[in-house]
């Protein structure tokens, strides 16, 4: 899975697209890993722009959970922004809105 990325004022923004499910979760994890490794105290924050993510399964949520734990251990900040309605519903049902920093828009995440 390709993760388009940009850097905006001390924040790395990664933009996955499509579905993050059983078939793509490992590729998502591999693409995300080097960015999470650099998400540490005194370094870039990491924001995942989910504006183009159509669906996320439990396998994808597991990848996010592990990435968030790693970032926290390293003293970094990982956030998710711009969830599509179905993805937001999955986050709410699974209570991931309590586990991750979730923002309505990318601009809101960048301002936090």
C-alpha positions in Angstrom: 0.0 0.0 0.0 1.3 3.4 -0.9 1.1 6.2 1.6 1.3 9.6 0.1 3.1 11.8 2.5 3.7 15.5 3.1 5.4 17.4 5.8 3.6 20.5 7.2 5.3 22.5 10.0 6.7 19.7 12.1 3.9 17.2 11.2 4.1 14.3 8.8 0.8 13.7 7.1 0.2 10.3 5.6 -2.7 9.7 3.2 -3.7 6.1 2.7 -6.4 5.4 0.1 -9.0 2.7 -0.5 -9.6 -0.2 1.9 -7.5 -1.2 4.9 -8.6 -4.8 5.4 -7.2 -8.3 5.8 -5.8 -8.2 2.3 -4.0 -4.8 2.7 -3.3 -4.6 6.5 0.2 -6.0 6.3 1.2 -3.7 3.4 -0.3 -0.7 5.4 1.7 -1.8 8.5 4.9 -2.0 6.5 4.4 1.4 4.8 3.5 3.0 8.2 6.4 1.5 10.2 9.2 3.8 9.1 7.1 6.9 9.8 6.0 5.6 13.2 9.6 4.9 14.1 10.3 8.6 13.6 7.3 9.6 15.6 9.0 10.4 18.9 9.4 13.1 21.5 11.0 16.1 20.0 10.4 14.9 16.4 7.5 15.1 13.9 3.9 14.4 14.9 2.2 11.9 12.7 -1.3 12.5 11.3 -3.1 10.0 9.1 -5.4 11.7 6.7 -8.2 9.1 6.2 -10.2 11.3 3.7 -9.7 8.7 1.0 -10.1 5.5 3.1 -13.3 3.8 2.2 -13.3 1.1 4.8 -11.2 -0.3 7.7 -11.5 -3.8 9.1 -10.4 -5.1 12.5 -7.1 -6.0 10.9 -6.6 -2.4 9.9 -7.6 -1.2 13.4 -5.1 -3.6 14.9 -2.3 -1.9 12.8 -3.5 1.5 14.1 -3.5 0.3 17.7 0.0 -1.1 17.5 1.2 2.1 15.8 -0.4 4.3 18.4 1.1 2.2 21.2 4.6 2.5 19.6 4.3 6.2 19.2 3.2 6.6 22.8 6.1 4.6 24.1 8.4 6.8 22.1 6.8 9.9 23.4 5.3 10.8 20.0 1.9 11.9 18.9 -0.2 9.9 16.3 -3.6 11.2 15.2 -6.2 10.3 12.6 -8.2 12.9 10.7 -11.0 13.3 8.1 -12.8 10.0 8.6 -15.4 9.1 5.9 -18.8 8.4 7.5 -18.6 4.6 7.3 -15.0 4.6 8.7 -16.1 7.0 11.5 -18.9 4.7 12.4 -16.5 1.8 12.6 -14.2 3.8 14.9 -17.2 4.7 17.1 -18.5 1.2 17.3 -15.1 -0.2 18.1 -14.5 2.7 20.5 -11.3 3.7 18.7 -12.3 7.3 19.1 -11.3 6.8 22.7 -8.0 5.1 21.8 -6.7 7.5 19.2 -6.7 11.2 18.7 -9.4 11.6 16.1 -10.1 14.9 14.4 -12.9 15.9 12.0 -10.7 17.6 9.5 -7.0 17.6 8.6 -6.8 21.3 9.4 -8.2 20.6 12.9 -5.5 18.0 13.4 -2.7 20.3 12.2 -3.9 23.1 14.5 -4.0 20.8 17.6 
